[in-house]
Amino acid sequence: MSIGKSSTIGFAVMFAIVTLLALAACTEEGKPVKGFVLPQGDIAQGEQVFVDFNCHGCHTIPEIEFPETEFEPPFIMEIGGEVYRVKNYGELLTAVVNPDHIISPKYKAMLKQAEREVIISPMPYYGEQMTVAELIDLVEFLHAQYTKLQPEYYRGYYLTK
């Protein structure tokens, strides 16, 4: 098998996984498509993938220290923390595999404030470099960084902090 065919097959497998996970995001409670289940990722290995691919150069995670990077991005985006809606597995996977799919509203606001136009996500495409195992571990690590807050209820109304 030539290198070109290997790369094409790898891309096809990655595309199939992303497609099935996107469908999983549409099912009740974010459950996977019947008959399709990815293996459990490893959070510690996912953190290493985060560092190996220099994700920490543009993203911070509350209460986690990462090594210094050789470059300085125009903006730093925080991932994780306390949220009222946790991104599901399919959303996180899509954000990594297809960064231009949805550009973060926070990022758009930062660009608007800096009077810069939003065209595409600055996040690189790693489909050719990242293995499926690395992708699974990375998404497991990212998902573990969110803490879902419950709104406080008071006589039929809910309050947010």
C-alpha positions in Angstrom: 0.0 0.0 0.0 1.4 3.4 -0.9 1.6 6.3 1.5 -1.1 8.2 -0.4 -3.6 5.4 0.0 -2.8 5.0 3.7 -3.5 8.7 4.2 -6.7 8.5 2.2 -7.9 5.5 4.2 -7.0 7.2 7.5 -9.0 10.3 6.5 -11.9 8.0 5.4 -11.9 6.3 8.8 -11.7 9.6 10.6 -14.5 11.0 8.5 -16.7 8.0 9.3 -16.1 8.4 13.0 -16.9 12.1 12.9 -20.1 11.5 10.9 -21.3 8.8 13.3 -20.5 10.9 16.4 -22.3 13.9 14.9 -25.3 11.6 14.5 -24.9 10.5 18.1 -25.1 14.1 19.2 -28.6 14.3 17.7 -29.9 11.3 19.7 -31.6 11.5 23.1 -29.3 12.5 25.9 -26.2 12.5 23.6 -26.1 8.7 23.5 -24.1 7.1 20.7 -25.7 5.8 17.6 -26.9 2.3 18.2 -24.2 -0.2 17.5 -21.4 2.4 17.4 -19.4 3.0 20.5 -15.9 4.4 20.7 -13.5 3.1 23.3 -13.1 5.0 26.6 -10.5 7.6 26.2 -7.7 8.2 28.7 -7.8 11.6 30.4 -4.1 11.7 31.2 -3.1 10.8 27.7 -5.6 13.3 26.4 -3.8 16.0 28.4 -0.5 15.0 26.9 -2.1 15.2 23.4 -3.3 18.7 24.3 0.3 19.7 25.1 1.8 17.7 22.2 -0.4 19.5 19.6 0.2 22.9 21.3 -3.4 23.4 22.1 -2.3 25.1 25.3 -0.8 27.9 23.2 -4.2 29.2 22.4 -6.4 27.6 25.1 -6.3 27.8 28.8 -8.1 25.4 31.2 -8.9 26.7 34.8 -6.6 25.4 37.4 -4.2 23.6 35.0 -0.7 24.8 34.4 0.9 24.0 31.0 4.4 24.5 29.6 5.4 27.7 27.9 5.0 27.9 24.1 7.3 29.4 21.6 4.5 31.6 20.1 2.0 34.1 21.3 -1.5 33.9 19.8 -3.6 37.0 19.3 -6.2 35.7 21.8 -6.4 33.0 24.4 -9.7 31.1 24.7 -10.6 29.3 28.0 -11.9 25.8 27.8 -13.9 24.1 30.5 -14.8 25.4 33.9 -18.2 25.8 35.4 -21.0 26.0 32.8 -24.7 25.6 32.6 -24.5 23.5 29.5 -21.6 21.1 29.0 -20.5 20.5 25.4 -21.4 16.9 24.6 -18.9 14.4 23.2 -20.0 15.0 19.6 -19.6 18.8 19.8 -16.1 18.5 21.3 -15.1 16.0 18.6 -16.5 18.2 15.9 -14.6 21.2 17.3 -11.3 19.4 17.1 -11.8 17.6 13.7 -13.6 20.5 11.9 -12.6 23.8 13.7 -14.3 25.9 11.0 -17.7 24.2 11.6 -18.7 26.7 14.3 -16.6 29.6 15.4 -17.0 30.3 19.1 -19.1 33.4 19.9 -16.5 34.3 22.5 -13.8 34.3 19.8 -16.0 36.3 17.4 -16.6 38.9 20.1 -12.9 39.2 20.8 -12.2 39.8 17.1 -15.0 42.3 16.8 -13.6 44.2 19.8 -10.1 44.2 18.2 -11.8 45.4 14.9 -10.8 42.2 13.1 -12.9 40.2 10.7 -13.9 36.6 11.4 -13.4 34.5 8.3 -12.2 31.1 9.5 -11.1 29.6 12.8 -7.4 30.1 13.6 -7.3 26.6 15.0 -5.3 24.3 12.7 -6.7 21.2 11.1 -5.0 18.1 12.5 -6.8 15.4 10.5 -3.6 14.4 8.8 -1.4 14.3 12.0 -3.6 13.2 14.9 -4.4 9.5 15.3 -7.9 8.3 16.2 -6.6 7.1 19.6 -5.1 10.6 20.2 -8.4 12.2 19.2 -10.4 9.9 21.5 -8.1 10.7 24.4 -8.1 14.4 23.7 -11.9 14.6 23.6 -12.1 12.6 26.9 -9.7 15.1 28.5 -11.6 18.1 27.2 -15.0 16.7 28.3 -13.6 16.1 31.8 -12.7 19.8 32.2 -16.4 20.9 32.4 -18.4 21.1 35.6 -22.1 21.5 35.0 -23.8 24.0 37.3 -27.4 23.6 38.3 -29.5 26.8 38.3 -30.8 27.8 41.7 -34.6 27.6 41.8 -36.9 29.9 43.8 -40.7 29.5 43.6 -40.9 28.5 40.0 -38.1 30.8 38.8 -34.4 30.0 38.4 -31.6 32.3 39.1 -28.1 32.2 37.5 -25.0 33.4 39.2 
